[in-house]
Every structure is written in structure tokens, then in C-alpha cells.
Amino acid sequence: MKPAVWMLCLALFAGHELDAVVQAEWRLLYGLRALDPALGRDLFIALHVPLCALLLWLCSHPRDAVRHSSQRLLAGFAVVHAGLHFNLRQQPLYLFDSLLSQTLIFACAAAGLLFLLLDLGQRPGTRH
């Protein structure tokens, strides 16, 4: 069950990142919000390529310790990320108001939290 929850968390995060382009999330980020909107969008998308490559590499790393730590960190970030979105909801440039946007963000956090809870219930050496 834990691998399926992990894949769900990752898939929801990927869906959110697609939605983030539509919702102009770069306008909420320091460093990108001051740029011309087209440049901010392009940089936001371009920066996700190496970030996603790194995350996929770490989360599928051949060493169990690296893979497991990376999965836990990303699952934990999913929970923190939802908190950031919750705190930004009153910001005028925040556009993640649709049911789809909200579902992607908070279902990802729920999957991340469930992954972490399932992980806590396992003994070391049985982390699959």
C-alpha cells in the first residue's frame, strides 16, 4: 500500500505543478514575481526541469537510504506546501481557488501525510 500512496502523492504533485503554470504561481514567488510575466512563466517552467529530474533521481535512487530519505522529504514537503497554499489564499495574486486546484494541493498533502504515517509503522529494513 505504501508504494501506491507514494505514487499517488507524486502524481498529485505533478498535477499541481501543471496547474501552477495555469494559475501563474510564479507571481507569488520571490525572484520571479518582479519579472516580465512571460519571462517569469518561462523561468518557472524551465527551473522545474532540473528540479524534477533531481527529485526523480533521488526518489528512485539505487541506495535504499537515499531513496527512502528523499521520499520522506518530498512527502513532508507536500504537507508543508499545502500549509503555504493555505496561508496564501487571501493574497490578491493567488488563483488556486478552483475545486481542481484545491483537490490537487490538499490531496497531495493527505497522501504525503499518509505515506509518512505508514512509514512510521514500519521497522527498519522493511521499508517497501
N, CA, C and O of each residue as an XYZ file, in Angstrom:
512
protein
N       0.809     -1.195      0.000
C       0.000      0.000      0.000
C       0.861      1.271      0.000
O       0.529      2.260     -0.654
N       1.961      1.226      0.737
C       2.806      2.412      0.836
C       3.349      2.848     -0.523
O       3.359      4.049     -0.796
N       3.801      1.939     -1.391
C       4.262      2.387     -2.720
C       3.153      3.056     -3.535
O       3.415      4.011     -4.266
N       1.935      2.569     -3.414
C       0.814      3.176     -4.145
C       0.518      4.577     -3.613
O       0.217      5.487     -4.386
N       0.604      4.750     -2.297
C       0.379      6.067     -1.696
C       1.481      7.025     -2.147
O       1.216      8.193     -2.433
N       2.717      6.525     -2.209
C       3.831      7.350     -2.665
C       3.603      7.813     -4.104
O       3.786      8.989     -4.418
N       3.204      6.884     -4.975
C       2.964      7.232     -6.384
C       1.809      8.227     -6.506
O       1.856      9.134     -7.336
N       0.785      8.060     -5.689
C      -0.336      8.995     -5.701
C       0.135     10.392     -5.290
O      -0.235     11.381     -5.923
N       0.939     10.478     -4.244
C       1.479     11.763     -3.797
C       2.275     12.419     -4.918
O       2.102     13.605     -5.198
N       3.136     11.654     -5.551
C       3.965     12.183     -6.638
C       3.113     12.617     -7.825
O       3.365     13.666     -8.419
N       2.109     11.822     -8.176
C       1.227     12.156     -9.300
C       0.406     13.414     -9.007
O       0.227     14.258     -9.884
N      -0.088     13.538     -7.784
C      -0.840     14.737     -7.413
C       0.054     15.968     -7.441
O      -0.379     17.047     -7.845
N       1.302     15.804     -7.009
C       2.249     16.922     -7.059
C       2.499     17.338     -8.508
O       2.543     18.529     -8.816
N       2.663     16.357     -9.394
C       2.873     16.660    -10.814
C       1.653     17.386    -11.383
O       1.794     18.353    -12.132
N       0.462     16.917    -11.027
C      -0.753     17.594    -11.473
C      -0.816     19.015    -10.968
O      -1.209     19.924    -11.698
N      -0.430     19.211     -9.717
C      -0.414     20.569     -9.152
C       0.575     21.456     -9.899
O       0.281     22.623    -10.158
N       1.724     20.928    -10.244
C       2.715     21.742    -10.948
C       2.216     22.146    -12.331
O       2.516     23.247    -12.794
N       1.464     21.281    -12.995
C       0.835     21.682    -14.261
C      -0.169     22.804    -14.020
O      -0.211     23.788    -14.758
N      -0.972     22.640    -12.977
C      -1.954     23.661    -12.612
C      -1.261     24.955    -12.195
O      -1.791     26.042    -12.426
N      -0.093     24.848    -11.588
C       0.644     26.034    -11.141
C       1.018     26.936    -12.312
O       1.082     28.156    -12.162
N       1.264     26.341    -13.473
C       1.559     27.148    -14.654
C       0.294     27.903    -15.070
O       0.347     29.097    -15.364
N      -0.831     27.209    -15.094
C      -2.100     27.835    -15.467
C      -2.466     28.958    -14.495
O      -2.992     29.992    -14.906
N      -2.190     28.753    -13.213
C      -2.569     29.721    -12.176
C      -1.492     30.784    -11.934
O      -1.609     31.581    -11.003
N      -0.457     30.800    -12.753
C       0.616     31.810    -12.676
C       1.249     31.858    -11.285
O       1.397     32.929    -10.697
N       1.617     30.694    -10.771
C       2.195     30.615     -9.430
C       3.501     31.403     -9.302
O       3.848     31.847     -8.207
N       4.216     31.576    -10.392
C       5.482     32.306    -10.311
C       5.268     33.732     -9.807
O       6.202     34.342     -9.287
N       4.075     34.267     -9.948
C       3.801     35.629     -9.468
C       3.772     35.702     -7.941
O       3.756     36.794     -7.372
N       3.765     34.545     -7.278
C       3.789     34.502     -5.817
C       5.195     34.276     -5.267
O       5.409     34.362     -4.058
N       6.146     33.991     -6.139
C       7.489     33.592     -5.711
C       8.480     34.753     -5.802
O       8.570     35.437     -6.821
N       9.218     34.955     -4.712
C      10.280     35.961     -4.722
C      11.263     35.616     -5.825
O      11.557     34.443     -6.058
N      11.759     36.609     -6.488
C      12.730     36.390     -7.553
C      12.083     36.271     -8.916
O      12.682     36.666     -9.917
N      10.883     35.742     -8.979
C      10.202     35.603    -10.261
C       9.074     36.620    -10.425
O       8.751     37.018    -11.544
N       8.483     37.034     -9.323
C       7.311     37.917     -9.416
C       7.634     39.295     -9.983
O       6.748     39.949    -10.534
N       8.860     39.747     -9.865
C       9.222     41.078    -10.357
C       9.535     41.077    -11.854
O       9.699     42.136    -12.458
N       9.616     39.895    -12.443
C       9.971     39.791    -13.855
C       8.769     40.051    -14.754
O       7.620     40.010    -14.316
N       9.063     40.317    -16.009
C       8.010     40.365    -17.019
C       7.231     39.045    -16.943
O       7.850     37.990    -16.807
N       5.895     39.071    -17.025
C       5.110     37.841    -16.852
C       5.521     36.684    -17.763
O       5.561     35.537    -17.317
N       5.822     36.963    -19.009
C       6.225     35.893    -19.919
C       7.571     35.293    -19.509
O       7.752     34.077    -19.564
N       8.506     36.139    -19.103
C       9.807     35.646    -18.656
C       9.665     34.865    -17.349
O      10.279     33.811    -17.182
N       8.856     35.385    -16.424
C       8.612     34.677    -15.168
C       8.031     33.296    -15.406
O       8.462     32.323    -14.788
N       7.058     33.207    -16.296
C       6.452     31.915    -16.635
C       7.491     30.972    -17.233
O       7.598     29.815    -16.826
N       8.252     31.474    -18.202
C       9.253     30.632    -18.863
C      10.309     30.132    -17.882
O      10.697     28.964    -17.936
N      10.778     30.999    -16.989
C      11.765     30.576    -15.986
C      11.160     29.572    -15.007
O      11.810     28.597    -14.630
N       9.917     29.814    -14.598
C       9.225     28.894    -13.690
C       9.184     27.493    -14.300
O       9.483     26.505    -13.629
N       8.815     27.419    -15.563
C       8.746     26.125    -16.250
C      10.146     25.534    -16.416
O      10.367     24.361    -16.116
N      11.086     26.344    -16.890
C      12.441     25.847    -17.148
C      13.118     25.350    -15.871
O      13.819     24.338    -15.897
N      12.916     26.048    -14.761
C      13.540     25.629    -13.499
C      12.959     24.319    -12.972
O      13.615     23.618    -12.202
N      11.747     23.986    -13.376
C      11.152     22.728    -12.938
C      11.791     21.506    -13.612
O      11.710     20.398    -13.081
N      12.414     21.694    -14.753
C      13.033     20.551    -15.447
C      14.175     19.958    -14.620
O      14.129     18.764    -14.324
N      15.202     20.733    -14.229
C      16.255     20.125    -13.412
C      15.752     19.724    -12.019
O      16.215     18.733    -11.454
N      14.809     20.487    -11.470
C      14.258     20.144    -10.164
C      13.549     18.788    -10.221
O      13.762     17.942     -9.353
N      12.718     18.582    -11.227
C      12.022     17.294    -11.367
C      13.002     16.161    -11.644
O      12.853     15.065    -11.103
N      13.996     16.416    -12.477
C      14.997     15.379    -12.764
C      15.727     14.973    -11.483
O      15.929     13.785    -11.232
N      16.118     15.950    -10.681
C      16.798     15.669     -9.419
C      15.891     14.885     -8.465
O      16.319     13.902     -7.859
N      14.648     15.323     -8.339
C      13.718     14.626     -7.440
C      13.450     13.193     -7.893
O      13.427     12.275     -7.073
N      13.250     13.004     -9.180
C      13.019     11.648     -9.690
C      14.248     10.767     -9.467
O      14.119      9.593     -9.117
N      15.436     11.332     -9.669
C      16.664     10.568     -9.453
C      16.805     10.192     -7.981
O      17.081      9.037     -7.655
N      16.613     11.166     -7.092
C      16.757     10.891     -5.666
C      15.701      9.906     -5.158
O      16.001      9.023     -4.354
N      14.487     10.062     -5.624
C      13.385      9.228     -5.125
C      13.353      7.849     -5.757
O      12.540      7.010     -5.368
N      14.219      7.600     -6.719
C      14.354      6.248     -7.281
C      15.810      5.789     -7.201
O      16.229      4.899     -7.941
N      16.564      6.394     -6.313
C      17.994      6.112     -6.158
C      18.216      4.636     -5.816
O      17.415      4.046     -5.091
N      19.286      4.037     -6.324
C      19.554      2.627     -6.024
C      19.880      2.357     -4.546
O      19.660      1.250     -4.055
N      20.401      3.362     -3.844
C      20.687      3.170     -2.418
C      19.410      3.392     -1.612
O      18.782      4.448     -1.699
N      19.042      2.399     -0.842
C      17.799      2.466     -0.064
C      17.729      3.704      0.827
O      16.687      4.356      0.901
N      18.817      4.028      1.495
C      18.801      5.150      2.435
C      18.530      6.477      1.720
O      17.772      7.309      2.219
N      19.142      6.670      0.566
C      18.938      7.904     -0.201
C      17.501      7.960     -0.710
O      16.822      8.978     -0.574
N      17.052      6.865     -1.291
C      15.691      6.803     -1.830
C      14.660      7.043     -0.735
O      13.745      7.849     -0.907
N      14.801      6.364      0.365
C      13.836      6.464      1.453
C      13.820      7.866      2.059
O      12.748      8.419      2.303
N      14.990      8.442      2.303
C      15.065      9.804      2.847
C      14.451     10.814      1.884
O      13.748     11.730      2.311
N      14.708     10.654      0.609
C      14.171     11.572     -0.398
C      12.652     11.474     -0.471
O      11.963     12.488     -0.587
N      12.140     10.267     -0.402
C      10.686     10.091     -0.426
C      10.045     10.714      0.813
O       9.005     11.365      0.718
N      10.658     10.517      1.952
C      10.122     11.127      3.179
C      10.171     12.646      3.106
O       9.217     13.316      3.503
N      11.272     13.197      2.602
C      11.382     14.659      2.485
C      10.327     15.226      1.542
O       9.706     16.243      1.849
N      10.122     14.582      0.405
C       9.123     15.087     -0.529
C       7.713     14.932      0.044
O       6.873     15.812     -0.147
N       7.444     13.838      0.733
C       6.137     13.646      1.368
C       5.916     14.718      2.441
O       4.824     15.276      2.551
N       6.948     14.999      3.222
C       6.855     16.054      4.224
C       6.670     17.419      3.590
O       5.908     18.244      4.094
N       7.362     17.659      2.489
C       7.203     18.929      1.785
C       5.782     19.082      1.255
O       5.252     20.193      1.228
N       5.160     17.988      0.834
C       3.777     18.058      0.350
C       2.855     18.607      1.436
O       1.939     19.377      1.148
N       3.099     18.215      2.673
C       2.288     18.697      3.799
C       2.579     20.180      4.053
O       1.653     20.978      4.205
N       3.851     20.545      4.099
C       4.238     21.947      4.316
C       3.726     22.823      3.166
O       3.237     23.931      3.387
N       3.843     22.318      1.963
C       3.404     23.035      0.765
C       1.916     23.377      0.858
O       1.512     24.484      0.502
N       1.105     22.442      1.330
C      -0.331     22.711      1.495
C      -0.545     23.821      2.527
O      -1.432     24.659      2.362
N       0.256     23.829      3.577
C       0.167     24.895      4.570
C       0.516     26.248      3.972
O      -0.121     27.253      4.288
N       1.524     26.277      3.113
C       1.881     27.529      2.435
C       0.723     28.022      1.567
O       0.387     29.207      1.570
N       0.127     27.100      0.833
C      -1.016     27.482      0.000
C      -2.181     27.966      0.859
O      -2.853     28.935      0.504
N      -2.417     27.313      1.960
C      -3.498     27.734      2.851
C      -3.261     29.165      3.342
O      -4.194     29.965      3.406
N      -2.022     29.481      3.684
C      -1.685     30.824      4.173
C      -1.715     31.887      3.075
O      -1.901     33.069      3.365
N      -1.535     31.481      1.831
C      -1.522     32.438      0.720
C      -2.904     32.703      0.136
O      -3.035     33.548     -0.750
N      -3.931     32.016      0.600
C      -5.236     32.074     -0.052
C      -5.864     33.469     -0.085
O      -6.719     33.730     -0.931
N      -5.465     34.360      0.804
C      -6.009     35.725      0.818
C      -5.181     36.696     -0.021
O      -5.571     37.850     -0.196
N      -4.051     36.241     -0.535
C      -3.174     37.083     -1.341
C      -3.879     37.395     -2.669
O      -4.431     36.486     -3.289
N      -3.874     38.644     -3.117
C      -4.601     39.011     -4.341
C      -4.159     38.262     -5.607
O      -4.972     38.053     -6.507
N      -2.904     37.862     -5.687
C      -2.421     37.160     -6.875
C      -2.629     35.648     -6.801
O      -2.265     34.927     -7.730
N      -3.203     35.174     -5.722
C      -3.426     33.736     -5.523
C      -4.638     33.296     -6.336
O      -5.741     33.800     -6.126
N      -4.442     32.361     -7.263
C      -5.510     31.939     -8.169
C      -5.908     30.470     -8.005
O      -6.635     29.941     -8.846
N      -5.457     29.810     -6.958
C      -5.727     28.382     -6.777
C      -7.062     28.153     -6.058
O      -7.119     27.432     -5.062
N      -8.126     28.765     -6.563
C      -9.422     28.709     -5.899
C     -10.345     27.619     -6.425
O     -11.347     27.305     -5.782
N     -10.036     27.041     -7.563
C     -10.941     26.053     -8.155
C     -10.911     24.745     -7.366
O      -9.976     24.469     -6.614
N     -11.947     23.964     -7.558
C     -12.008     22.653     -6.911
C     -10.823     21.783     -7.339
O     -10.241     21.075     -6.518
N     -10.475     21.838     -8.613
C      -9.331     21.056     -9.092
C      -8.045     21.481     -8.393
O      -7.299     20.637     -7.896
N      -7.784     22.784     -8.352
C      -6.560     23.280     -7.704
C      -6.499     22.863     -6.240
O      -5.480     22.357     -5.770
N      -7.585     23.076     -5.534
C      -7.642     22.748     -4.118
C      -7.478     21.241     -3.892
O      -6.792     20.818     -2.960
N      -8.106     20.446     -4.741
C      -8.000     18.990     -4.609
C      -6.575     18.517     -4.833
O      -6.066     17.694     -4.072
N      -5.929     19.030     -5.871
C      -4.542     18.625     -6.147
C      -3.628     18.964     -4.971
O      -2.804     18.143     -4.568
N      -3.769     20.161     -4.425
C      -2.895     20.609     -3.334
C      -3.132     19.791     -2.066
O      -2.192     19.251     -1.484
N      -4.387     19.704     -1.645
C      -4.665     19.100     -0.345
C      -4.730     17.576     -0.390
O      -4.475     16.925      0.623
N      -5.065     16.994     -1.538
C      -4.973     15.534     -1.666
C      -3.505     15.102     -1.689
O      -3.158     14.050     -1.152
N      -2.657     15.905     -2.301
C      -1.217     15.623     -2.286
C      -0.700     15.631     -0.855
O       0.065     14.752     -0.458
N      -1.122     16.632     -0.079
C      -0.703     16.705      1.328
C      -1.220     15.506      2.109
O      -0.497     14.944      2.932
N      -2.467     15.109      1.860
C      -3.033     13.955      2.562
C      -2.274     12.681      2.201
O      -2.000     11.850      3.067
N      -1.938     12.529      0.928
C      -1.161     11.357      0.504
C       0.237     11.387      1.123
O       0.751     10.354      1.549
N       0.843     12.560      1.170
C       2.161     12.690      1.800
C       2.112     12.337      3.269
O       2.984     11.632      3.776
N       1.083     12.830      3.957
C       0.929     12.523      5.382
C       0.670     11.036      5.597
O       1.236     10.430      6.507
N      -0.172     10.455      4.771
C      -0.438      9.019      4.892
C       0.837      8.213      4.644
O       1.101      7.236      5.346
N       1.623      8.617      3.653
C       2.896      7.941      3.387
C       3.792      7.989      4.625
O       4.380      6.980      5.015
N       3.889      9.171      5.237
C       4.734      9.317      6.431
C       4.204      8.473      7.586
O       4.989      7.871      8.318
N       2.906      8.421      7.757
C       2.321      7.601      8.825
C       2.553      6.118      8.579
O       2.873      5.373      9.505
N       2.392      5.692      7.338
C       2.669      4.289      7.005
C       4.142      3.967      7.212
O       4.496      2.870      7.643
N       4.994      4.937      6.898
C       6.437      4.752      7.063
C       6.808      4.616      8.535
O       7.688      3.829      8.885
N       6.140      5.380      9.398
C       6.409      5.286     10.836
C       6.070      3.917     11.384
O       6.702      3.446     12.330
N       5.078      3.278     10.796
C       4.637      1.973     11.277
C       5.495      0.814     10.825
O       5.217     -0.333     11.175
N       6.530      1.087     10.056
C       7.388      0.005      9.558
C       8.708     -0.050     10.310
O       9.274      0.970     10.702
N       9.172     -1.267     10.494
C      10.502     -1.462     11.103
C      11.572     -1.173     10.070
O      11.346     -1.370      8.877
N      12.736     -0.708     10.507
C      13.858     -0.543      9.562
C      14.150     -1.865      8.869
O      14.124     -2.926      9.492
N      14.427     -1.788      7.578
C      14.697     -2.992      6.800
C      13.456     -3.532      6.119
O      13.551     -4.448      5.302
N      12.275     -2.973      6.442
C      11.031     -3.403      5.791
C      10.372     -2.195      5.144
O       9.150     -2.055      5.206
N      11.130     -1.352      4.544
C      10.659     -0.062      4.055
C      10.093     -0.115      2.640
O      10.232      0.879      1.928
N       9.498     -1.140      2.200
C       8.970     -1.192      0.827
C       7.513     -0.969      0.789
O       6.915     -0.981     -0.286
